[in-house]
Amino acid sequence: MTDVISDLFDTVTERRQTREEGSYTCYLFDRGLDKILKKVGEESAETIIAAKNSDNTALTGEICDLLYHLVVLAVERGLPWSEIEAELQNRAGKQHNLKAMKTVDRNT
């Protein structure tokens, strides 16, 4: 899976460096961070809505849209894929560590 995302990351990075007319990715970079963040928010909401429905095809599409816009965000902010991948690998090593439940003192 990481090869697909890594390839996407490389393509988006290339689009940022070499603007192609008519490219949606270049359009996002031209509009700037606010537009990219707006799209991440929209795609997040659409993913949530799709998850509430029983259509996995729609959910798959929305997850792909969200991942794409997150990659655009990372490239816009100069966050290299290697740092994201390293953090994912770090977290994968902690997958069996359960966080302790917080207790709430309702009397205070």
N, C-alpha and C positions, 0 to 999 in steps of 0.2 A: 504494500500500500504506500509506503513512504516514497517509492520511486515515482509513482503517479503524482503525488503532491510535490515532490522535489522537482519533477519536470515542469509542473504547473508554475512553481515558484520561479524557475529559470525563465520560462516564457514571459511571465509577468515582469520580471526584472528587465528582460530584454526590451519589452514594450515601453518601460519607463525610460530606458536609455535611448532607444531609437523609436521615436514616435511614428506610428503608421496611421495615415489618414483613414478615417472610417472605423478605427478600432475602438470598441467599447472600453477596453482597458485604458487606452490612451485618453479617452473622454473622461474617465474617472480621475486620472492623474491631472488632467488639465483643470478640472473643476476643484480639485484640492481635497484636503483632509475632511472638511465638513461634509462634502458630498459622499465621500467614501464611508464615513461614520454613519451617515443617514442610511446608506444602502445596507450596511451591516445590521443596523437596527431593524430595517424593514425585513430583511431576510431572516433574522432571528425570530421575529413575530410570525412570519409565514411558516417557518419550520415548526414553531409551537402549534400553530393552527393545524398544520398537516399531521402532526403527531396525534392530535386529538381525534382525527378521523381515521377510518380503517383502510385508507388507500395508501399502501406502501409505495406505489409508484410515485405518487405525489410527494410523499415524504422523502423519498430518495432524491428527487429533483430539487427539493428545497434544501436538503442537507448539502448537496453539491453546490447550489447557489451560495449558501452561507460560507462554505469552505473557500470558494473562489474569492468572495469579497473579503474574507479574513486574510487570505494571501495578499490581496491588493493592499490591504491595510498594513500588513507587516512590511511589505516592500516600500510603501510610502513612508513609513516611519524608520526605514533603514535597519529593520530587524532581520538578521540573516536566518535562513532556514536551519543552519547548523545549530543555532542556539535553541530554536524551538524543538528540533529533533533531540538534542541533548537533554532538554528538560522533560520531554516525553519519556525518554529512556530512563531518566532518573526516577520519574514517577512510577514507571512500570516496575521498578525494583521495590517499590513500597506498596504494591497492590494488596498485600495481605496484612498491612498494618492498619488496624482499626483505630479510629480516633475515639478517645474516651468521651462518653456522653457528659455534657455539662449538666450540673445540677443547679436548679434555680431555687433560691430562697424566696418563696412567695410571701414571707412574713416581713420583709424589709421594704 
